[in-house]
Amino acid sequence: MNKSNVFIIAELGQAHDGSLGILHSYIDAIAKTGVDAIKFQTHIADAESSQHEPFRVNFSYEDKSRFDYWKRMEFSLEQWKEIKTHCTEVGLEFMSSPFSIAAVDLLEKVGVNRYKIGSGEVTNFLLLEKIISTRKPIILSSGMSSLSELDRTVSFLKSRNADFSILQCTTSYPTKPHQYGLNVIGELRNRYNIKVGYSDHSSEIGTCIAASALGAEILEFHVVFNKDIFGPDSKSSLTIDETMQLVKAVRNIKTALNNPVDKNDISNFRDVKDIFEKSLSINKDMKSGEFITLDDLEAKKPRGFGISASDYSKIIGMKVKNNIAKYSFINYKDLE
């Protein structure tokens, strides 16, 4: 993970709808956005689900059950290897969230650098134990978990010396502004003293931009070609163009945060200050012997041709030595 920048993960999830052709099209499109990684979900229906699992949202016109949907989302080991190869070729880190022990075994054969744990698996210590045994970093979403539940999971992970980070996440699709929980980013960092990020379902680029400004070091969000496309996460996703805009903004913000400005150092503005700052002038014809009042003064560019405009009060009440034409610069030699 790039320590000098925000690690940005584009979550494809099930946007491919079980089609390898669509999936590989997404890889090519997402590679152009500037994200660091593309994340999939590895589902093995027989290992993770049953016919009793209800649909989270009613979106499917072709799957009789959620179990059938997961079946349709499955890919073989060879297909996953081809997916990873394509990701590597276009400069994307291949990531995938496992939802069963069998999925971890499969992903170990495919090869992953780290594991992302979905919000529903935070209390699945069996899965966590399996992933910890791989000795690979873990990114944990906290969407469904209370702090007390996270405390228990964090204790479990730390007791096993796991390398892990946590993402603030709200399990609501799409997430509304009052649900973002941006304040939790700092709370998690202070509570656990670990790397913290943000997993977004708001379908708005501003959310992750704000999260990065608040110190999120990992960002994750769903990506689709079109938000009206078939699928459970489409309405909670960003488009390819929005992803490009988000990445650019986040990179700029990180650069800004990594380069604090010394407001006392204005050496780079000397020439510009000479142009834009102003000198005092007289706003009417004045005769020798008249006294300067506030109403007689104007300030004109550039600086250095008259008394500084910031020193106007010093000459109030002073006497004009010689006649001065309207809008002429005024200097101390002109006064007594």
C-alpha positions as CSV (number, residue, x, y, z in Angstrom):
1,M,0.0,0.0,0.0
2,N,1.3,3.4,-1.0
3,K,2.1,5.2,2.3
4,S,2.4,8.6,0.7
5,N,-1.1,8.6,-0.7
6,V,-4.6,7.5,-0.2
7,F,-5.2,3.9,-1.3
8,I,-8.2,4.0,-3.6
9,I,-10.3,0.8,-4.2
10,A,-12.9,0.6,-7.0
11,E,-15.4,-2.0,-5.9
12,L,-16.9,-3.8,-8.9
13,G,-18.9,-6.2,-6.7
14,Q,-21.6,-7.9,-8.8
15,A,-21.8,-5.1,-11.4
16,H,-20.6,-7.7,-14.0
17,D,-23.8,-9.7,-13.3
18,G,-22.0,-12.9,-13.8
19,S,-20.7,-12.1,-17.3
20,L,-16.9,-12.4,-17.8
21,G,-17.2,-10.2,-20.9
22,I,-18.7,-7.3,-18.9
23,L,-16.3,-7.9,-16.1
24,H,-13.2,-7.6,-18.3
25,S,-14.7,-4.5,-19.9
26,Y,-14.9,-3.0,-16.4
27,I,-11.3,-3.8,-15.7
28,D,-10.2,-1.8,-18.8
29,A,-12.4,1.1,-18.0
30,I,-11.5,1.3,-14.3
31,A,-7.8,1.1,-15.1
32,K,-8.1,4.5,-16.8
33,T,-9.5,6.2,-13.7
34,G,-6.3,6.3,-11.6
35,V,-7.5,4.1,-8.8
36,D,-5.0,1.7,-7.1
37,A,-7.1,-1.4,-7.0
38,I,-10.2,-3.1,-8.3
39,K,-12.1,-5.3,-5.9
40,F,-14.4,-8.1,-6.6
41,Q,-16.5,-10.4,-4.4
42,T,-15.8,-14.2,-4.4
43,H,-19.0,-16.1,-3.8
44,I,-19.3,-19.8,-3.5
45,A,-23.0,-20.3,-2.9
46,D,-22.9,-23.8,-1.4
47,A,-20.3,-22.7,1.2
48,E,-21.7,-19.3,2.2
49,S,-25.5,-19.4,1.7
50,S,-28.7,-21.4,1.7
51,Q,-32.1,-21.3,0.1
52,H,-33.3,-19.5,3.3
53,E,-31.2,-16.4,2.6
54,P,-33.6,-13.5,1.7
55,F,-32.8,-10.8,-0.9
56,R,-31.4,-7.6,0.6
57,V,-33.2,-5.6,-2.0
58,N,-35.7,-6.8,-4.6
59,F,-33.7,-6.3,-7.8
60,S,-33.6,-9.6,-9.6
61,Y,-36.0,-10.7,-12.3
62,E,-34.1,-13.9,-13.1
63,D,-33.0,-15.4,-9.7
64,K,-35.6,-17.2,-7.7
65,S,-33.5,-16.9,-4.5
66,R,-30.5,-15.1,-3.2
67,F,-28.7,-18.5,-3.2
68,D,-29.4,-18.8,-7.0
69,Y,-28.0,-15.3,-7.5
70,W,-24.8,-16.2,-5.7
71,K,-24.6,-19.3,-7.9
72,R,-24.8,-17.2,-11.0
73,M,-22.0,-14.9,-9.7
74,E,-19.5,-17.8,-9.3
75,F,-16.4,-18.1,-11.4
76,S,-13.9,-21.0,-11.6
77,L,-10.4,-20.9,-10.4
78,E,-9.1,-20.6,-13.9
79,Q,-11.4,-17.7,-14.6
80,W,-10.3,-15.9,-11.4
81,K,-6.7,-16.4,-12.5
82,E,-7.5,-14.8,-15.8
83,I,-9.2,-11.9,-14.1
84,K,-6.2,-11.3,-11.9
85,T,-3.8,-11.5,-14.9
86,H,-5.9,-8.9,-16.7
87,C,-5.8,-6.6,-13.6
88,T,-2.1,-6.9,-13.4
89,E,-1.6,-6.2,-17.1
90,V,-3.5,-2.8,-16.8
91,G,-1.8,-1.8,-13.5
92,L,-4.5,-2.6,-11.0
93,E,-4.1,-4.5,-7.8
94,F,-6.5,-7.5,-7.9
95,M,-8.6,-7.7,-4.7
96,S,-11.6,-9.7,-3.8
97,S,-13.7,-10.1,-0.6
98,P,-14.2,-13.7,0.4
99,F,-17.5,-14.8,2.0
100,S,-16.5,-18.3,3.0
101,I,-13.6,-20.4,4.0
102,A,-13.8,-22.0,0.6
103,A,-13.5,-18.6,-1.0
104,V,-10.3,-17.9,1.0
105,D,-8.8,-21.1,-0.2
106,L,-9.7,-20.2,-3.8
107,L,-8.2,-16.7,-3.5
108,E,-5.0,-18.1,-2.0
109,K,-4.6,-20.1,-5.2
110,V,-5.4,-17.1,-7.3
111,G,-3.1,-14.9,-5.3
112,V,-4.0,-11.7,-3.4
113,N,-1.9,-9.1,-1.6
114,R,-4.5,-8.4,1.1
115,Y,-8.1,-9.2,2.1
116,K,-11.1,-6.9,2.3
117,I,-13.7,-8.1,4.8
118,G,-17.3,-7.0,4.2
119,S,-19.4,-5.5,7.0
120,G,-21.4,-8.6,7.4
121,E,-18.3,-10.6,8.3
122,V,-16.9,-8.5,11.2
123,T,-18.2,-11.0,13.8
124,N,-17.3,-14.1,11.6
125,F,-14.3,-15.0,13.7
126,L,-14.0,-18.3,11.9
127,L,-13.5,-16.5,8.6
128,L,-11.1,-14.0,10.3
129,E,-9.1,-16.8,11.8
130,K,-8.7,-18.4,8.4
131,I,-7.6,-15.1,6.8
132,I,-5.2,-14.3,9.7
133,S,-3.5,-17.6,9.0
134,T,-2.5,-16.3,5.5
135,R,-0.5,-13.5,7.3
136,K,-1.8,-11.0,4.8
137,P,-3.1,-7.5,5.6
138,I,-6.8,-7.2,6.4
139,I,-9.1,-4.2,5.6
140,L,-12.2,-4.4,7.7
141,S,-15.5,-2.6,6.9
142,S,-17.5,-1.6,10.0
143,G,-20.9,-0.9,8.4
144,M,-23.1,-3.1,10.6
145,S,-21.1,-3.0,13.8
146,S,-21.3,-1.1,17.0
147,L,-18.2,0.1,18.7
148,S,-18.6,-2.7,21.3
149,E,-18.7,-5.3,18.5
150,L,-15.7,-3.7,16.9
151,D,-13.9,-3.7,20.2
152,R,-14.3,-7.5,20.4
153,T,-13.1,-7.9,16.8
154,V,-10.2,-5.6,17.2
155,S,-9.1,-7.4,20.3
156,F,-9.4,-10.7,18.4
157,L,-7.2,-9.4,15.6
158,K,-4.6,-7.8,17.8
159,S,-4.4,-11.0,20.0
160,R,-3.2,-12.8,16.8
161,N,-0.9,-10.0,15.7
162,A,-3.0,-9.4,12.5
163,D,-2.0,-6.5,10.3
164,F,-5.4,-4.7,9.8
165,S,-7.1,-1.4,9.2
166,I,-10.8,-0.4,9.6
167,L,-13.1,1.5,7.2
168,Q,-15.9,3.6,8.5
169,C,-18.9,2.4,6.6
170,T,-22.7,2.8,6.7
171,T,-24.7,-0.1,5.5
172,S,-27.4,1.8,3.7
173,Y,-27.9,1.9,-0.1
174,P,-27.5,4.6,-1.1
175,T,-26.3,6.3,2.0
176,K,-27.8,9.7,2.8
177,P,-25.8,12.7,4.1
178,H,-27.0,12.4,7.7
179,Q,-25.8,8.8,7.7
180,Y,-22.2,9.3,6.4
181,G,-20.6,9.2,9.8
182,L,-17.6,11.1,8.7
183,N,-16.9,11.9,12.4
184,V,-16.3,8.2,13.0
185,I,-13.1,8.3,10.9
186,G,-11.3,10.2,13.7
187,E,-13.1,8.2,16.4
188,L,-11.8,4.9,15.0
189,R,-8.3,6.2,14.6
190,N,-8.1,7.5,18.2
191,R,-9.9,4.4,19.6
192,Y,-7.7,1.8,17.9
193,N,-4.6,3.6,16.8
194,I,-4.6,2.0,13.4
195,K,-4.9,3.0,9.8
196,V,-8.5,4.1,9.1
197,G,-10.4,4.6,5.8
198,Y,-13.9,5.1,4.4
199,S,-16.1,2.7,2.5
200,D,-18.8,4.6,0.6
201,H,-22.3,3.8,-0.7
202,S,-23.5,7.4,-1.2
203,S,-23.2,7.6,-5.0
204,E,-21.7,11.0,-4.5
205,I,-18.1,12.0,-5.2
206,G,-18.1,14.6,-2.4
207,T,-18.3,12.0,0.3
208,C,-15.0,10.3,-0.3
209,I,-13.4,13.7,-1.0
210,A,-14.5,14.9,2.4
211,A,-13.3,11.6,4.0
212,S,-9.8,12.1,2.5
213,A,-9.7,15.6,3.8
214,L,-10.5,14.2,7.3
215,G,-7.6,11.8,7.1
216,A,-9.0,8.7,5.6
217,E,-6.0,6.7,4.2
218,I,-8.1,4.1,2.3
219,L,-11.2,4.8,0.2
220,E,-13.6,2.2,-1.3
221,F,-16.7,2.8,-3.4
222,H,-18.7,0.8,-5.9
223,V,-18.4,1.6,-9.7
224,V,-20.8,1.0,-12.5
225,F,-21.1,2.0,-16.1
226,N,-24.6,3.3,-15.5
227,K,-26.5,3.8,-12.2
228,D,-29.7,2.4,-13.8
229,I,-28.0,-0.9,-14.6
230,F,-29.4,-4.2,-13.1
231,G,-27.9,-5.1,-9.8
232,P,-28.1,-4.6,-6.0
233,D,-25.5,-1.8,-5.7
234,S,-26.1,0.2,-8.9
235,K,-27.9,3.1,-7.2
236,S,-25.1,3.3,-4.6
237,S,-22.3,3.5,-7.1
238,L,-20.2,6.0,-9.0
239,T,-19.8,6.0,-12.8
240,I,-16.5,5.8,-14.5
241,D,-16.4,9.6,-15.1
242,E,-17.3,10.3,-11.5
243,T,-14.5,8.0,-10.4
244,M,-12.0,9.9,-12.5
245,Q,-13.1,13.2,-10.9
246,L,-13.0,11.7,-7.4
247,V,-9.5,10.3,-7.9
248,K,-8.1,13.6,-9.2
249,A,-9.7,15.5,-6.3
250,V,-8.4,13.1,-3.7
251,R,-4.9,13.1,-5.0
252,N,-4.9,16.9,-5.0
253,I,-6.2,17.0,-1.4
254,K,-3.5,14.5,-0.3
255,T,-0.8,16.6,-1.9
256,A,-2.1,19.6,-0.1
257,L,-2.2,17.8,3.2
258,N,1.3,16.6,2.7
259,N,2.6,20.1,2.0
260,P,1.6,22.4,4.8
261,V,2.0,26.1,4.0
262,D,4.0,28.4,6.2
263,K,1.8,31.4,6.3
264,N,4.7,33.5,7.7
265,D,6.8,32.8,4.6
266,I,5.7,35.3,1.9
267,S,9.0,35.3,0.0
268,N,7.3,33.9,-3.1
269,F,4.9,36.8,-3.3
270,R,7.3,39.7,-3.2
271,D,6.9,40.6,-6.9
272,V,3.1,40.1,-6.8
273,K,2.8,42.2,-3.6
274,D,4.6,45.1,-5.4
275,I,1.9,44.9,-8.1
276,F,-1.2,44.5,-6.0
277,E,-0.5,46.4,-2.9
278,K,-1.1,50.2,-2.9
279,S,0.5,53.5,-2.2
280,L,-1.3,56.6,-0.8
281,S,-2.4,59.3,-3.2
282,I,-4.5,62.5,-3.0
283,N,-8.0,62.4,-4.4
284,K,-8.2,66.1,-5.2
285,D,-6.0,69.0,-6.0
286,M,-4.4,70.3,-2.8
287,K,-2.6,73.6,-2.1
288,S,0.4,74.3,0.0
289,G,-0.5,74.7,3.6
290,E,-3.6,72.6,3.6
291,F,-3.9,69.8,6.2
292,I,-4.5,66.2,5.2
293,T,-7.8,64.6,6.3
294,L,-9.1,61.1,5.8
295,D,-11.4,62.3,3.1
296,D,-8.5,63.6,1.0
297,L,-6.9,60.2,0.5
298,E,-7.0,57.4,-2.1
299,A,-4.9,54.3,-2.5
300,K,-3.4,53.3,-5.9
301,K,-1.3,50.5,-7.3
302,P,1.5,49.8,-7.3
303,R,3.3,49.7,-3.9
304,G,6.4,51.7,-3.4
305,F,5.5,55.0,-5.2
306,G,4.0,56.6,-2.2
307,I,3.5,56.1,1.5
308,S,2.1,52.6,2.2
309,A,-1.7,52.5,2.3
310,S,-1.4,50.7,5.7
311,D,0.2,53.9,7.1
312,Y,-2.6,56.3,6.2
313,S,-3.3,57.2,9.8
314,K,0.2,58.6,10.3
315,I,-0.3,61.5,7.9
316,I,-3.7,62.6,9.0
317,G,-3.4,66.2,10.2
318,M,0.0,66.8,8.4
319,K,0.5,69.9,6.3
320,V,1.1,69.8,2.5
321,K,4.4,71.6,1.6
322,N,3.7,72.3,-2.0
323,N,0.7,72.1,-4.4
324,I,-0.2,68.5,-5.2
325,A,-2.3,67.5,-8.3
326,K,-5.3,65.2,-7.9
327,Y,-4.4,61.5,-7.8
328,S,-0.7,62.2,-7.3
329,F,1.2,59.8,-5.1
330,I,2.1,61.3,-1.8
331,N,5.4,60.8,0.2
332,Y,6.7,62.2,3.5
333,K,8.8,64.7,1.6
334,D,5.6,66.3,0.4
335,L,4.4,66.9,4.0
336,E,5.4,68.6,7.2
